[in-house]
Amino acid sequence: MKLFDNPLILSALLAMVAAQIAKVLLILLTDRRWAPERMAETGGMPSSHSATVSALCTSTAINYGVESATFAIALVFGIIVIYDATGVRRAAGRHAEILNELLEEFSHLFEESKRPKALKTLLGHTYPQVFVGSGFGIAMGFIVDRLLN
């Protein structure tokens, strides 16, 4: 398929998949539990958002140069995604934690069948998660370039 001959797409997709697999492996190593559902979830170490956009930026720089308009677009897109992952989405996760605590505190006010479900809290990323994810992405950009050239 020609789509996967595109190094920009290939490096971004492979970085995303590698980061998601790494999440599952890290949980296996640190918590000694198998959590394949983490493959389809956001948040956690490493940031697959950062891995994806960093791979895209790296591959764009390699293939088109850092002075190209294509690289500028990829870089600005990457900055927005990473900023959102560490800012807005991280804050939303913290808000969800607080709301979940309040739900637990006031659970006695709800009938069992009408009790609200807990909100998802693992939404955004910490700076270390973004740093490691970006490293994954940069490495994948170079790896894909080596494999295709």
Secondary structure, DSSP 8 states (H G I E B T S, - for coil): -GGGG-HHHHHHHHHHHHHHHHHHHHHHHHH----GGGGG---SSS-HHHHHHHHHHHHHHHHH-TTSHHHHHHHHHHHHHHHHHHTHHHHHHHHHHHHHHHHHHTGGGS-GGG---------S--HHHHHHHHHHHHHHHHHHHHHH-
